[in-house]
Amino acid sequence: MDRATAEQLVADFVAAYNTGDPDLFDRCLVPDYRHPNPAVPDRAAFKAVVARWCEVVADLSLTVEDLVVEGDRIVVRMTFSGRQVGEVLGIPATGREFSVGLIDIFQVADGRLARHWDQMDLLGLHRQLGALPPAAVPAPAARS
């Protein structure tokens, strides 16, 4: 797969989040798209999950930081940010802003995204939303 194709697929994927229009996934996901998360096993379920994120996060933004293409795989490092206005992962609305890292790995088939694995900084998200205490900063080491 060439880099231009990969960039367009990722641009369509990101646009679905950033515009709040999960129907844009129809342009970049194969009809039988698969995700390993049992809560989002197919394209319809994935679109519903994204629609929910768009409802509970104001000013939702995915920003591509790095994109790597290797064979039929695309790896994307992104920043996911916004302001929590609804329940997120069991955390009641706080109105707090957040910004966390996200890494997505896509497998491409038939010119579209066919499979998808992702890792989000959930610890950082929980801390920023106030569900966990801030990370402790170690005291400077004593000098002798």
N, C-alpha and C positions, 0 to 999 in steps of 0.2 A: 504494500500500500504506500502511496506517495504522501509526503507531508501535507500538501495542499488539501487532499481528501480528508486526512485526519483532522486538520485544523477546522475544516468546514463542519465535520460531524460534531466536534467538540463545541464549536460556536452555536450550532443548533441546539445541542444539549443544554448549554449554559443559558441560552436565550429563553428556554422554557421556564427556567427558574426565575430569571431576571425580569421577565415580562409577566409572570404569573399565569402563563398560558400553557398548561401541560399538553395540549393538543399538538404543540410544536414537536413533541417527541415522535409523532407519526412520520416526520421527515428524516429522523436519524436512527430510530430503533426498528429492528426487524419485527415483523408481526409476532413471531414466537420468541421474542426477547426473554431472557432468563436472568434472574438475580438470585444469589444463594440465600438471601434472607427469606425465611419462610413467610414473613409478613408481606413480602412484595415479590411473589414468585413469577409474575408475568407483567407484560406491558400495561395492561389495564390497572392492575394493583399499584404498579409503580407510579402511573399518572395520578392515581387517587392520593397516594402518599405525598407526592410533590404538591398537589393542590392544597393539601392540608398544611404543609410547611408554609406555603404562600399565604394562607389564612392567618397563621399564628405568628408570623414574623413579618413585621413592617419593614419596608426598605430592604427587603431581602436582596442580597447580592452575592453572586459567585464571581470571583475574579481569577482568571487563569494566571498562574505564576510560572509554571514550567510545563512543557509538553514534550514527551519522548515517544517516538514511533519506532517499533521494532517488529518486523514481520507483520503478523495480523493483530498486534497489540498496540494500544495507545495507553500511555501512563500520563496522568495529568495531576499536578500539584496545584491546589486552589486554596483561596481564602474564602470562607463562608461567613458572611456578616449580616447583621440586621438588628432589629429591636424586637424583643419578645413582647407580643400583645395577646397571646393566648397560651394555653397549656402546651408545654414542650416536654416530651419524655417524662410526663408525670409531674412536671414542675409548673405550679400555677403561674399565670401571667405576672411578670415583675415590671415590665416597662423598661428593663435594662437593655442596653446595647451590648453586643458581643461580636467577636471576631475570632474564628478558629481555623486551624488548618484542616485540610481535607485532601486525601489522595484517592483517586479513582483509577482503576485499571479496566480497560474495555477490550473485548475481543471483537474483531470485525469479521463479518461474513456477509457476502452478497452486497458489499458496499455500504453496509449500515452496522450499527452497534448491535451485537447479538448477545453478549454476556457482559456482566459488570460486577466488579468487586469494589468495595469502598471502605475506607477507614477515616473516621472523623475524630478529632480531638474531643471526645466526650467528657473527659476529665476537665479540660479547660472550659468547655461549654457549661458544665455544671457549676464550676467555680464562678464564672462570669455572671451566671444567672442567680447566684447567691445560694445555691443548693448545697454547696460545700464551702468550708472555710478557705480563704486564700492560701496559696502555697506559702509555707514558712521560708523565710530568707535566713540562711545560716549566718551566724555571727562571724565577723572576721576572725581569723586565727590569731592567737596571741603571739607577739614577737618576743623572742628572748634576747 
